[in-house]
Amino acid sequence: MDEHEYRRLLCRLSLGYAAYHTWAQQARRERRYNIARLLFASSNVKRIRAERTMHELGEVGTTSDNIARALAGLEPEAVATGPVTGTSPLSRELMGRAARALAENRDLTSDELADLYVCGTCGELMEGMAPIACAMCGTVREGFLNFRIAESMGALGPNALVKALEGAFTTIAALFDGLSDEMLADQRSGVSLKELLGHLIDMDIVFRERAWLILDTDHPRLPNGHPPNLAGAVRYRNRFGADLLDAFQLSRQQTLVLLRGLTRDAWHRIGIHAVYGKVPLLHQGNWVVDHERGHMVEMAQIRHNLAQQGDGTPMVRLPQGVIPEALTGE
């Protein structure tokens, strides 16, 4: 290809990466974790191929050269790119499966979307069992990016997971600090802080029941994932905020008693999930941490909105970094 064609390709790949990555984040917010996994894998296909194209164009040098380029400013030409997503037969097939699942108001199941792999060298997308090497460029499977079913909720290890669960009460107590019961029940942001905390209590109980089943039974079939949905938490709006904090703290202490000190083998015991198939306890722990963190960010936004609405009630200023950063691994 000539330089113009490479630049056209770079624009197409970069736009495709941005689109898939943004759509994947939205799918996680909607708790369509398998569809998010597909979209994240697709975004990495585009990212890897865009990086290869940058090298082909000679736009990657030493770090000193790259900083000079950054300061000078890269200014791409406006080019007609053509389609930037759904550009391969496999991609279109996988997106079609997602479309059919969403038409039925559900996520993809483990039977409908197997483990996904993206070659870290050329960006080839693969589904199912990872081959020994990439059929396109020969990169060994150890060089693949993995988007496995059991990791679709997140990749926290046991230590980081327990630490996140331990810190949740402190974070939520800070978010509630200085707010009256009337403010905690305020619904001008669409949902009240009391309802959100009540929902987290419900979900912690569901998680603990699942964890107990997995630890106590070989390959148990797990109950339905989201019976205590947020709409059902309206009953918490008339509870005292202090009582809800106490209830969450008590529930979380019971959950942590169950989880602390578990062996690696215990964390990898398997349950059978209706959507995700065979999933380890670690997967379920990542599910609750990811779910809680999303709602804690929502709580922080509601608190900010209450302060902006200025009804005359002073609020305690939140300490910096009240919601810990999401970390992966140990």
N, C-alpha and C positions, 0 to 999 in steps of 0.2 A: 504494500500500500504506500501511497505517497503521503506527505506530511498532512495535507488537507484531510485525507481519509482517516488518518490516525486521530486528528483533532476532533473530527466528527464522531469517531468511535468513543473517544474519551468523554465527550459531552453526553453521549447516549448512556454510557456506563455510569457516569457520575449521577445523572438524573435518576437512573434506575436504582442505584444504591440508596439515594435519598428517599425515593418513593417507598421502596420495600422496607427500609429501616423505620421510617415514620409509621407506616401501616402496621408493622410488627409491634411497635410500642402501643399503638391504639388497641390491637388485639389483646395484648396483655392486660390493658386497663379493663377490657370487657371480659376478661377471664376466659378467653378462647386460647388456651395455652398451646394446644397442638397447632392451631392455625398460626399463632405467633411464631412457633418453632419453624414452620415452613417459610414464613416471611423473613425471619432472621437469616435462615440458610440462604434464601434467594438474595438478600441484600449482600451477603458475603461473596456470593458468586460475582456480583457486579463490582464489589470493592476490589477483589483480587485481580480481576481482569482490567480494571481501571489503573491499578498500580503497575501492572505489566505494561500497559500502554504508555504511562508516564515515562517508564524506563525506555521504551522504544522511541519516544520523542526526544530523548536526551534531556528531560526536565529534572532528572535526579542526579545529583553529584555528591560531593562531600558535604558534610553538614555546614561548613562555611559557605560553600556555593549555594546551598539551599536557603540559608538565612539571607544571603544577598538577593536571591530570587524573591523571597517573601517580602523583603523591604522594597524591592523594585515594583512588586505587584505583578502577578500573572493575570493577563487580561485575555480571556478566550474570545475568539471570534464567534459571532452569532451564526450558527449553522442549523440547517434543517436536519434533525437527527433521525426521524422516523420513530417507530415504536421503541419504548425504552423498557417495557415490562412484558412478561408473557411471550418471550421471543424464541423459546425453544419448545419442542414437542413435549418433553417431560415437564417443563414449567407449566405449560398450558393444561396438561393432564392433572397435575397436582392442584392447580388453582381451580380447576373444574370440580374436583372433589370437595374443596373448601366451599365453593359456591353452593353445591348441593346440600352440604351440612348446614350452612347458614340459612338456606331456604327453609330448613326444618327447625330453625332457632336453636342450634346446638353447635358444639365444637366437633372437630373430627375425632374419631375414636382411634385407638391403637390398631384396630383391624384395617382402618382406612388410610392411615399414614404411618409407615414404619420409620425406623431410625433413618436419619438423613446424614449425609456426609458431603463436604465440599473440599475438593483438592486444594491444598494451600498454595500450590504452585500455579495451576492454570485455571482454577475456579470451576472445574467440572462438578456438576451436582449428581449425587448418587442416592438411591433409596434401597433399603433392605440391608443385607449383609455387606459389610465393607469388603471390597476385593483386596487382594494382596498388594496391588499397585494400581494407580490410575490408568485407565485404558487410553487416555488421551496423551499424557506426557510421561508416564512411568514413575511418578512420585509414589513412594511406598505409603501404605495406609497410616503409618505413624505420623505422616505429614498432613493428614486430613484434619479439617475442623469437624467436630462432632456435634450433631444436633439430635440427641437421643431422646426417646420418649420419657425415660425415667429422670432426665435432667431438665425437662421442659419447665418446671416450676422455679428452678434456680440451681446454683452450684455451691451453696454453703456447705462446708464440712460440719461434722458433729460439734466441735468446739465453738466455731463461729455461730452456729445455729442456736445452741443453748445460750450463748452470750446475748444474742439478739432477743431471745424469748425472755431472758432475765431483765433486760433493759426496758422492755415495753411499758411496764407499770410506771417507772420513773418518768418516761417521756410523756405518757398520757396525763399523769398527775401535774406535770408542768404546764401542759396545754389547758388543763382545767383551772389552774391556779388563778385566783383573783376574780373569777367569774361567778356571778350570782346564779341561782337556779333558774331564774327567768332567762338569763342570757344563754345558759346551757340548753334551754328548751327552744331557743330562737330558731325559726325555720326560714328566715329570709334568704339563706343561701341554698334552700331546697331541702335540706335535712338538718336536724339539730345535732349538737355534740352528744347529747344524751342518747339519741338513737344510734349514733355511730358506735359509742362505747357499748351499749347493750348488744349490738350486733357482734362486736368483737368477743363479748362474753359467750354468746351463743356459739360462735365459731370455735372458740377455745375448747368448749365442751365437746363439740363434734370431733375436733382433732384428738383430744384425749381418749375418746371412745375408740377411735380408729387405731391409735397407738397401742392401746390396751389389747385390742383384738389381734393386731399384728404380732405383738410380743407373746400373747397367750395361746395363739392358735396357728397351726401351719396353714399358710396360704388361705386366710379367711377372705370371704367376699365382703368388701367394705360397703357400708350403707351409702345411700345417695349423697353426692357431694355437697349440695347447697340447699338443704331443706330450710335452714334458718336465714332466709334472704333478708336484705335490708328493709324491704317493705314491711316485714313482720316485726321489726324492732320499734314500731310506733308505740307499743305498750310501755316502753321505757321512758317516754317523754315526761310522764308525771312522777317518776321516781326522783328522790333526792340525789344530787350529783355525788355527794359523799358516800351514799349507800352503793351507788354504781361502782365507784372506785374501789370500795371494799370488796364488792362481789368479784370484780375483775382480778384484784390481787389474790383473793382466796382461790379462785379457779386456776390462775396461773401458777400459784404455789403447788397445787395438786398436780398440775401438768409437769412441772419441773421435778417434783419428787419421783415421778415415773421415769423421766428421761435421764436424770443425772447419773453418771457412772456407767451408762450402757457401753457394752463392748462394741467394737467395729462390726462383729457378726450380727449383733442385735440391731444395729442401725440399718443393716442390709437385709433384715428379714422382710419377706414379701407379703403384700396383700393384693387382692384382685379388685381392681377398680373398673367400674362400668365403662369409663371413657379411656383411661390410660393403660388398661390391661394390668400386667404384673408390675407393681410399683413397690420400691423399698420404703421403709419407715422414713429414711432420710428425705425422700421425695415429698412425703406428707409434711415433714417439718419445714421444708422450703416453701411449701404451699402456704402454710399459715403465716410464716414470716413475710413473704411477699405480699400476701393479702393485708396483713396488719400495717405494713409500711405504707402501702397505698392509702389506707384510710387515715393514718396519722398525718400524712401530707395534707389530706383533705381537711382534717381537723385544724391544722395550722392555718390553712387558708381561711376557714370559717372564723377562727379567732381574729385573724388580720382584718377580715371584712367587718366584724363586730366593732373593732377599734375605729375603722374608717367611718362607720355609720355614726359614731360619736353621740351616744345617747346620754352622755354625762357620767357614766359609771367608769371610774378609773380602773385600769387593768395593770396587773403585775407584768413588767417587761420580761419577755422570754430570754433566757440565756442563749448565747450564740451556739448554734449547732445542737439545738434541743433534740432534733431527729437525727440519729447517727447515720453516717453514710452507709449505703449498701455495699458490703464487702463480699468477695467470693473466696472460696477455699477455706483454709483453717484460720 
